[in-house]
Amino acid sequence: MNRVVRATSLIFIGILITAFLIISCRTESTPVIGISASKPASAGGNYVKAVRKAGGIPIIIPITADAQELEEILKRVDGIIMTGGEDVEPARYGEEALPELGKTFPERDEFDIKLIRMAAEEGLPILGICRGAQVLNVAFGGTLYQDIPSQLPDTFINHRVGARNEVMHSVRFTEGTILHSILGETAGVNTSHHQAVKDVAPGFVISAVSEDGVVEAIEKSDAECIIGVQFHPEAFVAEGNDSLLPVFTHLIRSATSR
């Protein structure tokens, strides 16, 4: 009887050790992607779905003003995604607010800009989506159009349609950029924004524009993956449309090769 109990115990211990080794190997080989919170400690589930589908492990980075806390968090992630949300305060790029400016979130602006700069210093891959692309541009010294309809009246696309799971217009990618290499010359995208990149930050290039000339993507020319896209690829991926999934697989690949 004792032999049976001992043998059973050894088998159980062996299973536990095997499971631990499998989990350890997965953790070591699978990049962890930090997703910036859009509220104090939460972010849209589509970002989580897209990271998982691309082969990463998603975690939410809560909004904080504590630089030491951010530093500790960045030691534990392999890349970050800056999510969509409110308008960026014009004071962040040296302008007065226009009447058409939407809702802002100053504490989040502070958090996002600090997170981007610290992540870049650590050499982490960064993907900015919608507001995330705008704040990425501002963090590196660029400016924004506060309101496309009032500041760019000749545009003919309604960029604020808000149908994130449908193709609303096309964009053309700049030859020689990372996005061109992974998505080709053009792509159909969704749209849900009224702000856009105006002056591109030093060291960045425009990697996509819409048919009416609005900047739809930027990327840092000397980095493997510091990219901002104005559209919402995570919404497509979450709905089973993988046409923009390469945006996330490139992030995961860059995070893995660090």
N, C-alpha and C positions, 0 to 999 in steps of 0.2 A: 504493500500500500504506500509506504514511504517513498519507494522508488518511483511509483506512478506520479505521486504528488511532486517529487523532485523533478522528474522529467517534464511534467506539465508546466512547472514553474520556469524551467530553463527555456522551454519553447516560447512561453509568454514573454520572458525577458528578451529572447532573440527577436521576437516580433516587434517589441518596443524599440530595440536598438536599430533594427532595419528601418522602421518608420521614421525614427529620428534622423537617421542618415539620409533618407530620401528627402525629408523636409529641409535638412541642412543643405543638401546639394541644390535643391530647387531655389532656396533663398540666395545661395551664392551665385547661381547662374542666371537667375531671373531678375532684371532690374526693377528697382522700386521707384515709382514715379510719384512725386509730390504734386498734388492738385491744390492750387491756391483756393482758399475758401472765399465764397461770394457773400456769405453771411458770417457771423462770428466763428462758427465752427462747422459749416456745411457747404456743399457744392452740388451742382446738378448731377444726377445719376448718369446722364449720358456720357460725361467725361470718364467716369469709372468704367462703364461698359466698353468704351473705345480703347482704354488702356489695357483692359483685360483681353479684348479681342486681338490686340496687337502683340500680346505676349508679355505684358508687364504686370507688376503688382501695384495697384493704386492705393495711395493713402491721402487723406485730406490734411492740408497744412492750415491750422486755425489762424485767424487774424490776430496778430500780436504786435505790440510796440517794443517788445523785449528782444534786443539784438542778440543777446547771448542765447536765448531760447531758439531763435532762428538759426544761429550758428550750429547748435547741437542738432537741430532737425536736418540741416543740410549735410551733416556728416553721415546721415542715415538714408539719404535718397541718392538716386543715380541720375535724376533729371526732374524737371518741373514743367507743369502746365499752368499758364496764367489764364484764368477763366473770364467769361463775359460778365456784363453787369452795367453799373451806372456810368454816367458821363465822368470824364476826368476833369478835375477842377482846372480852369484855364490859368490860374495863378501858378500852377506847376510848370507851365511853359511860358510864363511872362506876359499873359494877356488878361484883359478885363473880360468878365462874363458878358455874353450877349443875352438878350431877352429870350432867345430860343434855346438856351442851355437847359438840359434836362436835370433830373435829380442827380446829386452828387453824394459821395460818401468819403469825406476827407480822411478818416481813419484808415479806410481801405486803400486810398491813394498812397498814404504814407507806408503802409505795410507792403503793398505791391511793389513800389519802387525800391524799397529796401531789400525785399526778397530777390528781385531781379538783379540788382547790383551785386548782392552777396553771392548769388548763384553763379553769376558770370565770373566773379573773382575766383570761385572754386573750379571753374572750367566745366560746369554742368550744362548739359543740353537744355535749352529752353524753347518751349512752344507757347506762343501767345495766341489766344483765340478771341476775336471780336474786340471787346474792351482790352483784353490781354495784349493784343497786337498794338493797340493805341498807347497803352501805358508802357509797353516795351519801348516804343519810339520815344516817348517822353522821358523815360528813365535814362536814355542815352543822349538826350539833348535835342530831340526833334519836337515839332509842334503839330497841332491838330486843327482841322476845321471843326468848329464847335457845332455847326449845323449845316449839313449838305444843302438842303433846299434853299436856305437864305444866303449862303455864301457861294454856292455853285449853282446858280439858277439855270444854267444851260444843260445841266444833267437831265437825262430823260428816263433813267431807271428809278423806280421807287425803291430805294435801298432799305426802307424801313417796313417792308411788307410783313415780315415776321413769320412766314411759312418755312420753318426750319427743316421740315422733312421733305420739301419739294425743291426742284430746280427752278430758280426764279430768273436767273440770267447767266451769262457765260463770262469767264475771265480768260485773259491771255497771259501766259507765263513768259517771262523774259529769258531769252536764250542765254545759256551759260550759268543760270542760277540752279540752286539745289531743287527748288520746286519744279522747274522745267525738266530736270533730269528724272524726277520721280513721278510726275503727273502728265508730262508731255506738253504740247503747245497750248491746248485749251482744256477747259473743264466747265461743266455746268455746276453752279453752286447755288446755295440758298442765301438769304440775306435778311438781316434784322439789325440795322444800325442807322444812326443819323449823323454820327461823327466819323471822321476819316483822317488818315495821315495827310498833313500838309507839307511841312518841311521835313524831309527825311533826316533822321539822326546821322551825325558823322560816323562813317565806317559802315553804314548800311546801304543797301541798294533796293530799288523797287523790283520785286520779283513777279508781281502780277497787277494788272489793271483791268477794270471792267470796260465794257463797250463805250461807256460815256466818259472814260478817262479817270475815274476815281481809283485811287490806290487800293488794291485788294490784298496785297501781301508785301512784306519786306523781309529781308534777311541780312544778317551781319556777314560782310564779305570775307572776313578772315576766320570765321568759325564754322565748324562742321554742322552745328545745329543750334543756331539762335534765330528763330523764325517766328514771324507774326503773320497770321492770316485773318482777314476781316470777316470771312464767312464761318460757318459752323460745321466743320467736318464730323464732329462727334455726334451730331444729330442724325446725319446720314448713316453713320456706322451703327448707331443704336437701333435704327429702323431696318437694318439689313442691307443697306446700299453701301457697298464697299468701294465705290469709285474714288473716294477720298481717304480710304484707309491707309494708303502709303504715307500720308502725313504723320500718322502715329507709328507706323512700322519704322520709319526713318528715325523718329525720336527714340524708340526702343533700341534700334540698332546702334545709334550713337551712344546711348547710355550704357549698352553692353560693352562697347569697345573702349570705354574710358580706362 
